[in-house]
C-alpha cells in the first residue's frame, strides 16, 4: 500500500503546457538556425548545367572501373573549424549555418562555375535521450533541426515517473558544456533557447520524488523480507528441535 501511495502522481506532475488557454495563438519567435561545429561530418555536393565542370569540386571514393559504386566523400570540420575543399582549399564553416555556407561557397566558386547548385547536409546529426523515458537511446535526425518535444517523442515520451518540470539539456560548444533546464509543463518552453536541439545534444529526464521514494522503499523491502525470512527459518529450526 505504501508503494502504491508513493508512486501516485498528480495531474500537475504529468500534464504538458498547463498554462496554455483554449484557442490561444502562440507565435514562434524562436530564430534558431543550426550551426556547424568542430568534428561535424558535412556532405557537400556541387552541380551545374554542365556536369563536367563541377566534377573537380566533388570528391568520390571507388569507381565503376573497380567494380564499386562511387560514393561521395564527406568533409570533417577540423579543430580550427575548417574543411579542406577541392580546388578552393581551406574554408572555415564552424559557427555558420548551412545557408551561410552556401553563400560563402557560391562566392568562392564564382570564378570557376556559373550558377552552381549547392546541396549541404549534416551527416552526424544525432541527439541522445536519457533517464525516465520509455525508449532511451541515441537517435539520428534526418532534417536540419528537431525540437525537444520531437526528440522526446522519438524516445517514446516520458514515463509516468519522469519529471517534466526540470528537463536538462546538455549542449557542447567546442569543448565547453552548457547545461540548460526547461519546464515542459509551461508553454514558455516553446521560447527556450534549447527548444530546438543541435547535433549531439543530450536530454536528461530525472525521476520524480515518487520514483525516488519507491526505489528506496523497494530496496528496504528487500532487506526486510530477507530479515523476516531469516527469523522465520530460525524459528522453524528451534521449533522442530524442541
N, C-alpha and C positions, 0 to 999 in steps of 0.2 A: 504493500500500500504506500509506504514511504517513497519507494522508487517511482511509483505511478504519479504521485502528487508532485514530486520534484521535477519530473520530466515534462510536465504540462507547460505549454507556452501560451501566453495571452495573445490577443489579436494585434496589439501594438508591437509585439516582438516579431511578427511574421509577415505583415502586410506592407507592400511597397507603396511609395508615393502617398502617404497617408494624408498629407495636407493639400492634395490636389482637389479641385472642385469639378462638379459635373459640367461638361461642355466648356471647360476652361481651355483657352488657347495659349500655348507656350511657344514663343518664337525662339528658334535655335540661334543664339548669338555666339555660339562657340566657333571661333575662327581657326580651329585646329587644322593644320596641314602637316602631313607626315614628312619627316626629315631623315635623310640618310645619316648613318652613324658609322664609326670605326668598326671594322670587322663585318660590315654588311656585305652580302653577296648580291650583286646587281646584274641583271640581264639587260643588255642594250642592243637593239637591232636597228640598223640604218638601211633604209630602202629609198630608191628613186625610180623615176620612169625609165631610166637606163640602168638595168640590173648590174651590168658590168662595171659601171662607175662606182657603185657602192661596195663592191667586193673587198677592196683593201681595208674597209672600215668595219668589217665583220670577221671575227675570229671563229674558226671551226676546228674541231678535232675529228680525226678519222676522214675517210674519203671513200667514194664508191669504188675506186680502183682497189682499195684494200678490202673490199667486201663489207665495209662498215657504213652505216648510215651516218652522215656528217652531223655532228652535234655542236651547237653553238657554245662557245666558252663564255662563262660569266666573269665579271670583274669583282675582285675583292678590294674593299676600301681599306687601305693600309693605315698604319698608326699615325700617319700625317694627314689622314682624311682624304687621300688621293687615290685615283685609279690610273693605270697606265693604258691610255687609249691608243689604238693603232694610228700611225702617221702623225697624229697631233701630239702625243706624248702625255705627260703628267697633267691631270685635271683634278682640282680639289672640289669634291662634291659633298663632303661631310657638312652637315648643317643646312644643306639645300633641300628643297622639295623636288619631287620628280619634274614638276613644271619648270622650276628654275634651272634644273639640269638640262632640260630640253632647250630652253632659250640659250643657255651657255654653249651647248654643243652645236646648235644651229648657227650661232655666230662664228664658232671656230671652223665649222665645215663650209662656210660660205665661199671660201677660196677654192674649194675642191668640188662641191656639189651644188646643184641647183634645186631648190625646194625639196630638201631631204625630209623624209618621214621618219621620225624618231620614236621608237617604242621603248619604254623603260619599265622594268618590273623588278621589285624587290623579291629575291628568291628565298630569303631566310626569315620571313615574317611569321613568327610563332609567338604565342602567349601561353603562359603556364598558370593553371588554376589549381590552388591547393587548399586544404582544410576541409571544412564541413560542406562539401558539395557531393552530389551523387556520383559523379564520374571525374575525380581529379586527374589531371594529366597535362601534357603539353599539346597544344592544338595549332595546326597550320592555318594561316589566314590567306585566302585567295585574292582578296581585293587590296586596296591601298590603305584602308582603315577599318577598324572594328570598335564598337562601343563596349564598355564594361558589361552592359546588360547582355549583349550578343555573346560575349565571351563566356559569361556565366551560363547562358543558355546552352552553349556547346558542352559544358560540363554537367548538364542535366539539372541545373538550378541548385540552389542551396537546400540542404536538408532542413527539416523542421527545427533542428538544434543549432543551425548556423546563425551566427549573429549578423543581422542585417544593418545595424546602425553603426558599425565600426569596421568596415571592409578596408583592408590595407592594399595599396598598390605600390609595388617596389619597381622603380624605374632607374635605368643606368644611363648616365650621361658621361660617356668617355671615361669610365672607370669610377665615377662618383655615383653612389647610390642615393636616391631620393625616395623617402617614404611619405606617402600621402594617404590619409584616411578619408573615406567618404561614407555618407549615410544613405543607404538605399531606401529608407523609409521616408525620405524627404525629397520632394520634387526638385529641389535645388541641385541634386546630383547631376542633372542634365547640364548644368553650367560649370561643373567641376573641371579643372584643368586635366584631370585624368579620366574624364568621361570617355574620350577617345583614347584607346590604348596604342602604344607604339611597339615596335618589334622588341621581343624578348622581355616584355613586361611580365611581372609576377603578381598575381592577385591572390591574396590570402584571406580566407574566411575563418575567423576564430569561433570556437564553440561558445554558446551562451552559458549563463550561470547554471541552468537546469542540467545541461550536458556535463558540466564540470562536477556538479554535485552528484549526479547519478553515477559518474565514473568513480568518484571517491567512495560512494556507498557500495558500488559493485565490488571494489577491492576489499572494503571492510566486511562485506557479506561473505566473501570467500574465506577470509580469516576466521570469521565467526563460525561458519559451517565446519571448518577444519577443527577448531577448538571443541565445538559441540560433539563432532564425530569421535574425537579422541576421548572425551569424557564418557560418552555412551559406551564406547568399546571397553574402556577401563571398568565401567560399572558392570557390564555384562561378564567380564572375566572374573571380577570379585564375587558376583552372584553365583556363577557356575562353580567356583571353587568352594563356596560355602554350602 
